[in-house]
Amino acid sequence: MANFTAADVKKLRELTGAGMMDCKKAIEESDGDVDKAVELLRIKGQKGVAKREGRDATNGAVVAKIGADNKSGVLVELRCETDFVAKSDKFVAVADAIAEHIAVAAPADIEAALASEIEAGKTVQQYVDEANANLGEKIVLARFAQFAGDNFVAVYLHRTSPDLPPQVGVLVELDKEDALTAKDVAQHIAAFAPKYLSREDIPAEDIENERRVAEATAREEGKPEAALPKIVEGRVTGFVKENSVLEQAFAKDNKKSVAKVLDEAGVSLKRFARFRVGV
């Protein structure tokens, strides 16, 4: 049996832009050697493989679809190589079509999304491969987030340049309908890029690691031994506030936390997803 992992298949896809199943087969035939797998794909004539080797798909767009009742929403990041392609109507149309499809198909993960059928007899991966050929660049379905249920879902899309499609997208879910608060919080998340909803969501090992770093830093700075516990906990608290959206100072009023703004509005933020193209 070939010795390879899903990460090897992903790497080969990123290097060549070839389809997922083609990459998996090439990895198997090359016994897990990615370089040999690239060569195999070239020998077998995969479209554009030689041209796309080593290219980075760091441009693109974030698109979204929100259900008519605001009970569901999808956020999709589609990447390409250049801003020239990113702002083309054809590229944006591909991204929109994939988002529409995911909204209905509700795949479990990116692999399931790529394997799902977007048109009769055509998978999303094949659809992306066609975009590769038509647009002349490596096109990658990077990730998606999907919220659905009984709660209120809203989206905020931000253009970093007026001639480009949105480069930042935020999907938020509140326990009650409140479009204004949802927009304010989504804009805050877009600007401040929190990683977690609350302190409880931050992995314990991350907090412990931050505590170790804070203590080592304080000792290096020559802080008094007796003051170390207070200094360390203060820096850990700062780390939590930086990474937890509920504890961040609100963008529009830094005297209030995001949690305070939500409390005053009488709503709760249940979850969020933030995508920035290429990050």
C-alpha positions, -999 to +999 in steps of 0.1 A: +000+000+000+013+035-009+025+055+020+007+089+017-018+111+036-046+135+027-021+163+031+000+149+003-031+148-020-039+184-011-003+195-017-004+179-052-037+196-060-022+230-050+009+224-070-008+213-102-045+223-101-054+188-112-086+171-100-087+155-066-092+119-079-064+124-105-041+136-077-050+107-055-044+082-082-010+098-091+001+098-055-009+061-052+011+052-084+041+072-072+040+055-038+036+087-020+063+107-038+048+141-046+075+151-071+070+118-090+032+123-089+036+158-105+057+141-133+030+114-137+003+140-142+025+158-167+031+126-186-006+118-187-013+152-201-033+169-174-043+203-187-021+231-175-002+210-149+032+221-161+022+258-163+006+258-128+034+240-109+046+262-081+020+289-086+003+305-056-035+311-056-035+340-032-060+363-049-097+356-053-131+365-038-153+358-008-189+354-017-220+346+004-256+334+001-282+341+028-315+323+029-346+344+022-357+338+059-323+347+073-321+313+089-292+300+069-261+313+051-231+302+032-196+319+030-173+307+003-137+316-006-126+309-041-090+316-050-071+324-082-036+337-090-041+373-100-064+402-092-070+406-129-089+372-129-104+379-095-123+409-107-135+392-139-172+385-143-165+349-152-146+342-120-172+359-098-199+339-116-181+306-108-178+316-072-215+326-070-225+293-086-205+272-062-219+292-032-255+286-045-247+249-049-233+245-014-262+264+001-285+236-013-262+206-011-249+213+025-217+192+021-200+181+053-165+194+044-144+207+015-138+172+002-175+164+001-182+197-016-156+190-043-171+156-049-207+167-050-225+172-083-231+208-092-245+200-126-258+168-142-227+145-144-203+172-133-187+175-098-177+208-082-140+197-087-147+192-124-164+226-125-134+242-109-111+224-133-131+239-162-126+273-147-089+266-145-089+259-183-112+287-193-095+314-171-060+302-176-051+303-139-051+279-110-085+282-094-090+267-059-121+263-038-103+271-005-130+268+021-166+274+030-187+279+061-224+271+064-249+280+092-284+267+093-311+263+119-336+284+138-313+314+146-308+346+127-280+346+101-264+376+085-233+384+064-209+413+059-187+415+029-158+440+027-140+453-004-104+462+002-103+478-032-133+493-052-123+474-084-121+440-067-148+417-054-151+413-016-118+401+000-131+398+035-164+381+045-180+375+079-209+352+086-226+357+120-254+339+138-275+355+165-301+339+187-326+365+178-333+387+147-314+420+149-301+431+116-284+462+129-265+445+157-256+416+134-241+441+109-222+460+136-207+429+151-199+414+117-181+446+107-162+445+140-151+409+133-140+419+098-118+446+112-103+429+143-101+393+131-108+374+164-101+337+163-126+325+189-160+334+202-152+333+239-124+325+264-139+290+268-134+283+231-096+290+232-078+257+235-064+252+271-030+244+256-029+277+238-036+296+271-010+275+290+016+282+263+008+319+264+012+317+302+047+301+298+058+326+273+045+355+294+064+342+325+096+336+305+093+371+290+087+387+324+118+370+339+139+380+309+127+416+315+140+413+351+105+417+367+104+410+405+097+374+414+068+385+437+052+404+408+054+376+383+019+360+389+001+393+385+021+402+354+017+368+338-021+367+344-024+403+330-007+393+298-028+361+295-059+383+299-046+405+272-041+375+249-077+363+256-091+398+249-072+399+216-084+366+204-119+363+218-145+384+200-168+387+231-140+402+252-126+426+225-133+463+228-161+471+204-149+489+172-175+517+173-171+523+211-139+510+227-153+517+262-176+487+257-168+451+250-186+432+222-203+412+249-216+444+264-230+456+231-247+423+226-262+424+261-275+459+256-292+447+223-307+417+241-291+392+217-264+365+218-237+358+193-238+320+188-210+316+162-192+333+134-169+326+105-144+351+090-126+346+057-099+369+042-087+359+008-054+341+009-051+341+047 
